[in-house]
Amino acid sequence: MSEKTKKEKAQKNVDEVEQVDVAGEPEAAKQDIEEDVVDELQLAQNEMAELKDKLLRMHAEMDNLRKRSQRDVADAHKFGVEKFATTLLDVVDNLERALDVEEGNDKGLREGVQLTLDSWHSMMAKFDIQRIEAVGETFDPHRHEALSQMPSNELEGMVIDQHVAGYTLHGRLIRPAKVLVSSGPAETEE
């Protein structure tokens, strides 16, 4: 029953009580009408208490959900690199093995370093970290950082050497390649 309907019914009962008083009806009829009004009022109050309880429970549930979400986000920030770190431990293990090679065993040392580099590249590919190979490309300020320009046989604006490799993560640049750029052929004095 809607709130408006309840109010209208209660008002109708009050009007009936007033009419009984005016008409001089017996006291018992007046009391029956008052009891009906009180019963309806009690029902409305019970319904209001139930709705208030539901609202409080819903509010508490939403508050708990908000707190749980905040905890999940905090955990994601804390432990988001766990898989990356675990994979990186393989590279560290290979570096330690390379250092354990006996002195004078250059071949073993080179094999250890190559194994480490291979595991490094494997790990990077697993996490979609791509190396930028810049030599021979046209200089792109969005992917390369020019350390200097120097004359060369290459066309002006071509990358002629790479000092530090650049990397992208899922296509987004995380470090530009540090490069030397050609300023074109050297001018010859006549």
N, C-alpha and C positions, 0 to 999 in steps of 0.2 A: 504494500500500500504506500503510495507516495506521501511525502510530507504535507503537501497541499491538501490531499484528500483527508488525511488524518486531522488536520487543523479544521477543515470544513465540518467533519463529522463531530469533532469535539465542540465546535461552536454551535452546531445544531442541537447537541445534547444540552448545552448551557441554556440555549434559547428555550428548549422544552422545560427545563427546570424553572426558568423564570415564568413560563406560561402556567405551570402547575401552581406556582405560588399565587399567581393572579387569579387563576380559576378556583383556587381553594381546594385543590385535589388533596387527597389524604397524604399524610406524611410518609407512608410506606412507598408510594409511587415516586415521591421526590427522592427518597433514599436510594431506590433502585437506579434511578437516572444518575445520581451522583456516583454510585458504585461503577456504573458503566464508564463514566468519564474518568474515574480513577484507574480502572482497568486499562483503558486505552492509553492513558498517560504512562502507566507502568510499562506497557508494551513498547511505547515509543522510547522510553528511557532505556529499556533493555536493548532495543535495537541500536540505539545511539552508543551504548557501552560496548556492544559487539563490534560496531564499526570503528570505534576509537581503538579498541584492542587490535583489530586487524591493521589499522593505520600504524600503530606503534610497532607491531611486529614487522611490517613491511619496511618501515624506516630503519629498524635495527638490521634487517637483512641487507638493505642497500648499504648501510654503513659498513657491515662486515665485508660485503663484496668490494667496496672501495678500498678498504684496508688490505684485503687479499690481493687485489690488483696492484696496489702500490708495492707490496712485498714481492710479487712476481716480477715487476719491472726492476726493482732493486736487485733481485737475484739475477735477472738477465744481464744487467750491467756488470755485476760482480763476476759472474761465471760464463759470460758470453764467449770468452776466448779459450775456454777449457779445451775444446777439441783441437784448436790451433796449437795451444801450448803442449798438449800431449803429443801431437805430431812433431813438434819442434824438438822434443826430447830425443827422437831418433837421430836428428842431426847432431845434437850434443854428444850422443853416444859415439857416433862415428868420429867426431873430432877428438874425443878422448882416446879412442882406439888409434887414431893417427899419431897422437902424441906418445903412445906407449911403444911405438916402433923403435927398435934398437938404433942407436946412433950409427951412422954410416950406411944404413939401409935406405938409401934414397928412393929405391924402387918401391919399397913397402910404404914409405911416407907418401909418395905420389899417389899410389893406389888408394891409401886412406883418405887423402884429400879429394881425389876424384869420386870416391864412394860418398863422401860427405856432400860434395857438390851435387851429385846425382840425387841423393835423398832430399837435398834442399829444393831442387827443381821439381821433384815429384810432389813434395809437400805444397809448394806454391801453386802448382797446377790443381791440386786437390781443392784448394780454397779459392780458385779462380783469380789468382794473382798472376798477372801477365807481365813479362819483361818487355820493355820498349827497346827495340833495336833501332837506333837512330842513324847509324853510319850509312851514307848513300841516300838518305831521305832529304827532302826539302825542309829547311828549318821551320818548325811550327811552335810559336810561343805558347801555345796551349799544352804542348807535350814536352817541350825542350827548354832548357835554360842555357843560354849562350854564355860561356865563360870568356870567350874572346873570338875575334875574327882574325883570320890570317890569309895571306895570299896562297892560292893553290891552283892546280890545273883544273879543278872542278869549277862548275858554274857558281856564280855569286849566289849565296843563300843556301848552299848545300852543306849538310853536316859532313865534316871530313874526319872527325874523331869523337869518340865518346869516352869521357873520363869516368863517369858514374852512370850506371844504368838507371833508367826510370822504370816505374811500375804502375800498373792500374789494378784496381780491385773491382771486379764485376763491371769493368768498363770505365770506372771513375778514376781519374788520375790521383794517385796518392803520393807520388814523388816524380818530378820531372827528370828527364835525362839531362845530365850536365855535359855539354858538347862544345866542340870547336866548330866554327862556321867559316866557310870559304868566303873571302871577299873578292874572289875572281882571280884571274891570272895576274901575276906580278907584273908591274909596269917595267919595261926595259928601257934603259937610258940609251939614247942614240948618239 
